[in-house]
């Protein structure tokens, strides 16, 4: 990410939202150590190879504590003016404690997110030992809660990512013919990503489709595609860390198993779900619109996976998908305007998905791809 992509007023608005959450629980500062919220709140993020954190005081300027190796990029890319660096032989938690002490926060009430992948049990114990006068207050899921609704700036970046995905899908479709391997098709997507300005060339799952859902996270093999095969393509382009996603089946030669018909039916059922994605809608009811219809029509014998999950910033964390707000029968939240979801449905060797923004009139699709099975080759 770069601070030039986010307007200054929005930068300050994000910091104000963090501070408001702290004040609501009586905290004097917030310790952020989850990759995605670090990017959102400060404009910079980095892997957790060594512990790093940003501190947002309710009064006073925010500051970073991180490796010296990452200090210059942090100051260049983000909007936090102070970054304390440490050498690789230092104790990162001790450096964070020292920075808190230097800023007069060693006896403060400090808000933390216990769900953060950076805030491990070991990290917490170490900080408590180093800061005996600090009181830690937990707000589970704060890192995801702050980011749940996207600004129009963020939606613009997601739209850019979606357009990269559209172009890459077309490149894969053209390359998809008998004799080509799934890996060669994936290489076309990766190249198109990089040509069009995606953050990386990591394309997403591209592999032969078979079954109801197991193929979605299957392993890609080197066996050449044959006449009648179906290539499952899920593309996950990121633009300035904002990740859009889209799935389409690509037919290799003749459609021997009515993949086109099944995909069309799944798309029609998903269209009902997209139309219902308005502010105030119950998440479980939006899920049921799709799930119940798929089961009632016998398209699948069981439906154990979610039908949608959150999209937005994807940092370097253990989770490749964000289920902080997901659509399933037990979902207990209501949709809010400008939430963004990856909606997907699969059955009988095919899958289709969209990046969808919650709007007052119903969901807005960011991809321009046709909602159908695609024919591989030059067709």
ZAZA-834784 format. One line per 8 residues: number of its first residue (from 1); their letters; for each residue x, y, z of C-alpha. Coordinates in steps of 0.001 Angstrom, whole numbers, plus 524288, in hexadecimal, padded with zeros to 5 digits. Layout:
REM ZAZA-834784
NUM) A) X,Y,Z; ...
***
This chain:
REM ZAZA-834784
1) XXXXXXXX) 80000,80000,80000; 80400,80E22,7FE5F; 7FF15,819EF,805CB; 7FCF9,8209A,7F89D; 7F1A2,8173F,7F5E9; 7E9E8,81B0D,80213; 7E551,8293E,80385; 7EAA7,83031,80F9D
9) XXXXXXXX) 7DD04,8321C,81533; 7DA9B,82387,81449; 7E7B8,820B2,81AAB; 7E401,82932,82625; 7D66C,82346,8267E; 7DC1F,815C5,82836; 7E491,81A3F,83395; 7D8BA,820DD,8398C
17) XXXXXXXX) 7D108,81419,83898; 7DBDD,80CDA,83FCD; 7DC1E,81728,84A7C; 7CD52,816FF,84BC9; 7CD97,8084D,84DFA; 7D7EA,80A32,85890; 7D05F,814DD,85F87; 7C408,80C9D,85F4E
25) XXXXXXXX) 7CA97,8027D,8681A; 7D22E,80C18,8707B; 7DF59,809A8,86A07; 7E9CA,813FD,86812; 7F054,80DC9,85C4E; 7EECA,80286,852B6; 7F96C,7F8A9,84F82; 7F7D0,7F3C4,84182
33) XXXXXXXX) 7FF4F,7E7B4,83D14; 7F663,7E131,8330A; 7FBA0,7E2A4,82531; 7EF0A,7E736,81ECE; 7EB46,7F17A,828CF; 7F931,7F6AB,828FC; 7F7E4,7F956,81A63; 7EA62,7FF48,81C22
41) XXXXXXXX) 7EDB1,80808,827BA; 7FB95,80C29,8242B; 7FD5C,809D4,81582; 80823,7FFD8,817B6; 808F8,7F19D,81B33; 8138A,7E75E,81B91; 814C7,7D902,81ED9; 815B5,7D42C,82CC1
49) XXXXXXXX) 82338,7CE50,82AA8; 82692,7D64A,836B3; 81C71,7DC6C,83F95; 81871,7EA11,83B94; 80D80,7F306,83FE9; 8079A,8005F,83E5B; 80244,807E8,84A01; 7F71C,81198,8486D
57) XXXXXXXX) 7F5BC,819FC,854BF; 7E8DA,820D5,85725; 7F0C9,82D22,859AB; 7FD48,82F86,85243; 80366,82A8C,845CC; 80377,81C27,841D6; 8103C,814E0,8402E; 815C5,80852,83A9F
65) XXXXXXXX) 81FA8,7FED3,84096; 825D9,7F5A3,836A8; 83285,7F070,830F0; 83C23,7FA74,82BD3; 83B85,7F2FD,81F00; 82D41,7F718,81DA4; 82E04,804BF,82351; 830C5,80C5E,816CF
73) XXXXXXXX) 825E7,805A9,80EFC; 81CA0,80811,81A60; 81F85,816AD,81A7C; 81F2C,8177E,80BA1; 81263,8102B,80994; 80A1C,81317,81577; 804A5,81F19,81C26; 80A81,81CF3,829A5
81) XXXXXXXX) 815B5,82690,82B6F; 81CD3,81F8F,8366B; 822E9,81212,83549; 82C67,80C75,83F2B; 83544,8024F,83908; 83CEB,7F75E,83F76; 847BF,7EE67,83AD8; 8454D,7E00E,8387B
89) XXXXXXXX) 84C8C,7DBE3,844CB; 84342,7E3EA,84D5A; 837A5,7DEDE,85521; 82BC4,7E408,84D96; 82271,7E3AA,8592C; 82C57,7EAEB,86183; 82D7F,7F538,856D9; 81EB4,7F6F1,856A5
97) XXXXXXXX) 81E7E,7F7F5,8657C; 82965,801FE,86539; 82230,80A1B,85B14; 815BF,809D4,8632C; 81D7E,80E18,86F03; 82419,81919,86780; 8169E,81DFD,8636A; 81176,81D96,87159
105) XXXXXXXX) 808A2,811FC,86EBF; 80F16,807F0,877B5; 80431,809CC,881BA; 7F94B,80BAF,877F4; 7ED45,803B2,874BE; 7F0E6,7FD3B,867DB; 7E6BF,7F796,85E89; 7EB00,7EB47,85749
113) XXXXXXXX) 7E4DC,7E174,84DFA; 7E66F,7D395,85354; 7E25A,7CE3D,845FC; 7EDF6,7D498,83F4A; 7F774,7CAE3,83962; 8024B,7D3AD,83E73; 7FD42,7D3B8,84C5D; 80126,7C608,8503F
121) XXXXXXXX) 800AA,7C0B5,85E12; 80F78,7C1F4,85EC5; 80F15,7D027,85A34; 804AD,7D3A3,8641E; 80BD4,7CD38,86F77; 81869,7D3F7,86BC7; 811FE,7E15B,86AD7; 80B34,7DF7D,877DF
129) XXXXXXXX) 8182A,7DBF9,87E33; 81EEB,7E7C6,87841; 813BE,7F126,87B54; 80EE0,7ED98,88903; 8080D,7FAB8,88A5C; 80055,7F951,87DB4; 7F26E,7F437,87DBC; 7EEE3,7ECBF,8717B
137) XXXXXXXX) 7E0BC,7ED71,86CF2; 7DC3D,7E3E8,86287; 7D2C9,7E675,8576F; 7D1EE,7D9D2,84FA0; 7D17A,7DC07,8410B; 7D415,7EAA2,84187; 7DD7E,7E996,83609; 7D2B9,7E432,82D5C
145) XXXXXXXX) 7C7B9,7EC68,83315; 7CE70,7F92D,82FBA; 7CFC4,7F525,8217B; 7C284,7EEBA,81F68; 7BCF2,7F985,816A3; 7C506,7FED6,80B7D; 7C667,80CD9,8071B; 7C41D,81059,7F8EB
153) XXXXXXXX) 7D2E8,811B3,7F7CB; 7D47F,803B2,7FC3D; 7C9B7,7FF0E,7F32B; 7D0E4,805D2,7E820; 7DD1A,7FDD9,7EB18; 7D4F5,7F178,7EBCD; 7CF14,7F4FB,7DE98; 7DCBB,7F675,7D8EB
161) XXXXXXXX) 7E033,7E905,7DE39; 7D3B9,7E358,7D873; 7D6F3,7E8CE,7CAFE; 7E468,7E297,7CBD0; 7DD75,7D5CC,7CED2; 7D499,7D767,7C300; 7E02F,7D934,7B9EF; 7E74F,7CDA5,7BFDD
169) XXXXXXXX) 7DB46,7C4F5,7BE7C; 7DAD7,7C80F,7B008; 7E950,7C4B3,7AECA; 7E6F8,7B79B,7B560; 7DB0E,7B4FA,7ACEE; 7E2BF,7B72A,7A060; 7ED9C,7AE1E,7A4FF; 7E46D,7A354,7A96F
177) XXXXXXXX) 7E433,79836,79F87; 7E73C,789A2,79F58; 7F58F,786ED,7A23D; 7F79B,792ED,7AAD1; 7FA32,7908F,7B942; 7F374,797E1,7C435; 800CD,79D49,7C7ED; 802AE,7A30B,7BA58
185) XXXXXXXX) 7F539,7A945,7BB4D; 7F8C9,7AECF,7C89E; 8052F,7B495,7C2D8; 7FCCA,7BC64,7B958; 7F502,7C1F6,7C4B7; 8014C,7C547,7CC63; 80753,7CC50,7C0D1; 7FAF0,7D41F,7BE7C
193) XXXXXXXX) 7FA6D,7D7DE,7CCD5; 8081F,7DD70,7CC5F; 8061B,7E43B,7BF54; 7FA0D,7EB27,7C47E; 7FFA6,7EF9E,7D182; 7FB44,7E575,7DB59; 80334,7E4F1,7E7E3; 8083A,7D747,7E4D4
201) XXXXXXXX) 806F8,7CC90,7DAB9; 80064,7C34B,7E439; 7F4B6,7BFA3,7DBFD; 7EC4C,7B6F9,7E4A3; 7E736,7A8F0,7E36C; 7E73E,7A48F,7D52E; 7E4FC,795F5,7D3A5; 7DC83,78B67,7CDCF
209) XXXXXXXX) 7CEA7,78B97,7D367; 7C7A9,77FA8,7D8AD; 7BD3C,77E25,7E345; 7B55C,787FB,7EB1D; 7BF70,78FAB,7F2F3; 7CBAF,78796,7F578; 7D22D,78C5A,7E90C; 7D184,79A8C,7ED91
217) XXXXXXXX) 7DD7A,7987F,7F636; 7E32F,78CD1,7EF26; 7F0F3,78AC8,7EA2B; 7F52D,78E4F,7DC7D; 7FB6D,78307,7D508; 803AC,782B9,7C8AD; 7FA9F,77A23,7C0BE; 7F70A,780DF,7B3E8
225) XXXXXXXX) 7E8E1,784CB,7B295; 7E0DB,77C03,7A9CA; 7D4D8,77DDB,7A14B; 7C8F1,77ED1,7AA35; 7D063,78368,7B646; 7CC65,78F57,7BE16; 7D69D,798A1,7C35E; 7D2A8,79F3E,7D009
233) XXXXXXXX) 7D864,7ACED,7D099; 7D80B,7B534,7DCD8; 7DF98,7C1CD,7DB5F; 7E3E9,7C9BB,7E733; 7EA28,7D65C,7E229; 7EE5C,7E0BC,7EBDF; 7F012,7EF2D,7E958; 7F6CA,7F6A7,7F463
241) XXXXXXXX) 7F366,7EAFE,7FD32; 7E4DB,7EB96,7F9BF; 7E0E7,7DE4C,7F498; 7D5A4,7DB54,7EB68; 7D1E2,7CD65,7E7BA; 7CABD,7C6BD,7DCA9; 7C82E,7B8A0,7D898; 7C444,7B32E,7CB70
249) XXXXXXXX) 7C47C,7A59F,7C55F; 7CB6B,7A49B,7B844; 7C73E,799D2,7AF05; 7D219,79267,7A836; 7CBE9,78E75,79B57; 7BE3C,788CC,79B75; 7B535,78A5C,7A72C; 7B2D5,77BFD,7AA06
257) XXXXXXXX) 7ACB5,77D8F,7B779; 7A3AD,78948,7B595; 7ACC5,79214,7BD47; 7A74B,79DD2,7B60F; 79961,79A9C,7BA3A; 79D20,797F9,7C854; 7A52B,7A466,7C914; 799F1,7AC59,7C384
265) XXXXXXXX) 790D7,7A6F3,7CDEC; 79A6E,7A9C6,7D8ED; 79C4F,7B78D,7D3A8; 78D9F,7B9C4,7D36D; 78C5D,7B577,7E193; 797DA,7BDE5,7E57F; 791B6,7C980,7DE78; 7869D,7C8DD,7E871
273) XXXXXXXX) 79099,7C966,7F354; 797B1,7D4FC,7ED42; 78AE3,7DC67,7EB9C; 787FC,7DA89,7FA26; 794DE,7E062,7FEB1; 78F71,7ED11,8041B; 792B5,7F425,810C7; 78B21,7EE2A,81C15
281) XXXXXXXX) 78964,7E0CE,815EE; 78C12,7D57C,81F2B; 79835,7CE39,81B09; 79250,7C0D4,81DAD; 78665,7C414,81559; 78EE6,7C88C,80A12; 7964F,7BBC2,80B53; 789B8,7B3E1,80BC4
289) XXXXXXXX) 7850A,7B990,7FED6; 78FED,7B247,7F804; 79279,7A6C3,800F0; 7846D,7A22B,80232; 781DB,7A349,7F3A5; 78E0B,79B7D,7F003; 78A10,790AF,7F955; 77BAB,79104,7F580
297) XXXXXXXX) 77F09,78F75,7E725; 787F6,783FA,7EA02; 793E4,78ACB,7E487; 79B6E,78643,7F086; 7983A,77BF6,7FACA; 79E34,7843A,805AF; 7A331,79224,8075B; 7ADB6,79329,811B8
305) XXXXXXXX) 7B511,79F47,80D53; 7B1E9,7ADC1,80E8C; 7ABE4,7B49B,802E3; 7B39E,7C12B,80482; 7BE19,7C7E6,80C83; 7C48B,7D512,80E6E; 7CD79,7DB5C,80472; 7D66A,7E6F2,80689
313) XXXXXXXX) 7E499,7E7F4,80AC5; 7EC6B,7DB6C,80A5D; 7F939,7DC68,811AD; 8037D,7D251,81504; 7FBE1,7CA3B,81ED1; 7F8C3,7BBC4,82049; 7EB26,7BDA4,81A90; 7E9DA,7BE28,80BC2
321) XXXXXXXX) 7DB31,7C0B4,80D3A; 7D47F,7C9B5,816EF; 7C8F0,7C36C,81DEC; 7C712,7CE76,827CE; 7B9E9,7D0E0,8214F; 7B563,7C4C6,81A06; 7A84B,7C03D,8149F; 7A37D,7B37B,81A83
329) XXXXXXXX) 79774,7AE86,821DE; 79C94,7B31C,82F0B; 7A0DB,7C0D1,82AED; 79BD4,7CAA0,834F7; 79EC0,7D7B7,82E8A; 797BC,7E0D1,82542; 79DA9,7E5CB,818C8; 7A259,7F3D7,8188F
337) XXXXXXXX) 7A414,7FCE0,80D02; 7B14F,7FB59,8064B; 7B472,7EE3A,80C41; 7BB32,7E615,801D0; 7B9DF,7D763,8004F; 7BF08,7CC69,7F805; 7B2AA,7C4DF,7F496; 7B4D0,7B744,7EF38
345) XXXXXXXX) 7ACF4,7AB33,7EC0E; 7B145,79DF8,7E700; 7AAFC,79115,7E321; 7AD4C,785D1,7D9DF; 7BAAD,789B6,7D4BC; 7B859,79832,7D31A; 7B96B,7A49B,7DB36; 7B65A,7B2DE,7D90A
353) XXXXXXXX) 7B94F,7BE7B,7E1C4; 7B912,7CD40,7E276; 7BE8E,7D89C,7EA27; 7B267,7DFC7,7EED3; 7B07A,7ECD4,7F5D2; 7A486,7EEBD,7FE85; 79C98,7FA14,7F90E; 78F1D,7FFE0,7FC45
361) XXXXXXXX) 7897E,7FA34,7EFB2; 78FF0,7ECD1,7F168; 79D57,7E73D,7EEF5; 7A676,7ED9D,7E524; 7AF20,7E441,7DD9A; 7BCEB,7E955,7DB09; 7C082,7DF94,7D069; 7BBCE,7E191,7C283
369) XXXXXXXX) 7BD46,7D344,7BEA2; 7B172,7CC42,7B90C; 7AAC4,7C3E0,7C343; 7AC1B,7B6E2,7BC67; 7B577,7ABF8,7B960; 7C01D,7B0A1,7B022; 7C48C,7A955,7A41B; 7D326,7A72E,7A375
377) XXX) 7DB8B,7AA50,797A4; 7D879,7B444,78D28; 7C9B2,7B28D,78D97
***
